[in-house]
Amino acid sequence: MPARLSRPGLRAALRTALRVAVCTALLQPAGSAGAQDRPLPTPAPVSAASATATVPDEGVTPPEPAAPPPSAHTGSFVAERVLTLDLTRDANDIWDRIRRGFGMPDLDSERVIDQQAFFLNRPGFLKQVFARGGLYLYYIVDELERRGMPTEIALLPMIESSYNPMAYSPAHASGLWQFIPSTGKHYNLAQDSWVDERRDVIASTQAALDYLQRIYDMHGDWHLALASYNWGEGAVQRALRRNADEGLAQEYSHLRMPEETRNYLPKLQAIKNIVAEPELFHFELPYVANELHFVTVDAPVGVDLATAARLSEMPLDEFLALNPGFNRPAITLPGQTFVVPTDRAEQLEEGLAELARSGKGWRMHVLTAGEGLDAVAVRHGLSLAQLRKLNGLTPASKPGAGHALLVPDGVEPEGALEVSQLLPFAAAVARQPGLKLGSTDARSRQPQLAPSGSAARGTAARTGRKPQRQAGSRH
């Protein structure tokens, strides 16, 4: 028999009839269709009476709508809705599977309505971001279910990064889950000249879920845990103590907090509501199959990412969307993996094995005392500008003795140079505050100075995940 899952109705001003009326009005044409594809200034709170279609830049979290004014709606009583799901059948797609795992209490506030309107007035942006998230959602949902965590968390990267693993904030937060350097280090996410695991889809997801589990255990409340994820666990604890001292309720809705944090959960609730009942909002979610999308394949040292993409028969940008954690265009450290669609793993393995037998690839050149970059460039058939680009060096960079440089060894550099063009954060990450490159802590890894050459390194890991990293504590 189908299971009947009751969802609390909105308060009088937020009842279902009002949601339908507001969102239907917002979806009426408010201008040319092209306006929905151009980034415009941050809008005021969207209402049914005045709706302006705007779309944030791709890969950037939508701007904060201003806090809504007190409600002028009187509303009328509407019977509580009951959402019916048939749990006896397999999930139709990833969205169906996500709905089945919802486990957080619903927020009931006018801010949620305002955020729903904000997203729904940008259907092009919303569909684009949901489609991009489809690359990663199966893996995230699988991990959440394995840990017994609510699947609303799979929607959190929508708020954090618009499901863009290359997202990089002015506060130096990076990746799908927007780890800052210090918290990334606390959760053993490697950050050095060669890789930044905050952008690695698998490593950062493991770390984010470890962190969320920890702060949930601290509070026993998912709303407080998510507020801690955004604002910081220390800040939330101080706010709770302040409420206790003043005799106020120690709950999320009663805390004094910054406006960004005050809107953080309503954003997530708005996305949850849209995913839960898209037909209610006249919105069609992009189809994302409920099946494993990617697996990992061992990445031999000396292979550049463009070659790996070619062997996988994938466009370079699509390959990098699954492998965004590299700061250099070639593999320089042993133990790395490529993430590829499940149907591309075998051909990539075969191609890498053949490449390894050729002995060609990339290697590291270590500068000696008095050795200049121009001499190294000439020796390896590169221009000085190409050598700098391959190694994330600016014209002002003055690397000294002992600095390791990536150089070609019997291969053409064009593919790696193209990859360098698509790694815009490599140089920025190397200069960011709080990140000391070349450290000697337990996570420091030294580049291997020659291609592995003689043999391909193992076979594909068919689980779709890297080995579990030990948790250590974000944001």
Sequence and secondary structure as in RCSB ss.txt:
>XXXX:A:sequence
MPARLSRPGLRAALRTALRVAVCTALLQPAGSAGAQDRPLPTPAPVSAASATATVPDEGVTPPEPAAPPPSAHTG
SFVAERVLTLDLTRDANDIWDRIRRGFGMPDLDSERVIDQQAFFLNRPGFLKQVFARGGLYLYYIVDELERRGMP
TEIALLPMIESSYNPMAYSPAHASGLWQFIPSTGKHYNLAQDSWVDERRDVIASTQAALDYLQRIYDMHGDWHLA
LASYNWGEGAVQRALRRNADEGLAQEYSHLRMPEETRNYLPKLQAIKNIVAEPELFHFELPYVANELHFVTVDAP
VGVDLATAARLSEMPLDEFLALNPGFNRPAITLPGQTFVVPTDRAEQLEEGLAELARSGKGWRMHVLTAGEGLDA
VAVRHGLSLAQLRKLNGLTPASKPGAGHALLVPDGVEPEGALEVSQLLPFAAAVARQPGLKLGSTDARSRQPQLA
PSGSAARGTAARTGRKPQRQAGSRH
>XXXX:A:secstr
  EEEE     GGG HHHHHHHHHHHTS  S GGGGGS         SSS       TTS               
      EEEE TTS  SSHHHHHHHT  S    SHHHHHHHHHHHT HHHHHHHHHHHTTTHHHHHHHHHHHT  
GGGGGHHHHHHTT TT B TT  BTTTTB HHHHHHTT  BSSSBBTTS HHHHHHHHHHHHHHHHHHHS HHHH
HHHHHH HHHHHHHHHHHHHTT   SGGG    HHHHHHHHHHHHHHHHHH GGGGT       SS  EEEEE  
TT BHHHHHHHTT  HHHHHHH TTBSSSB  STT EEEEEGGGHHHHHHHHHHHHHHT EEEEEE  TT  HHH
HHHHTT  HHHHHHHTT  TT    TT EEEEEESS SHHHHHHHHT TTHHHHHH TT  TT  STT     SS
   SS     BTTSS          
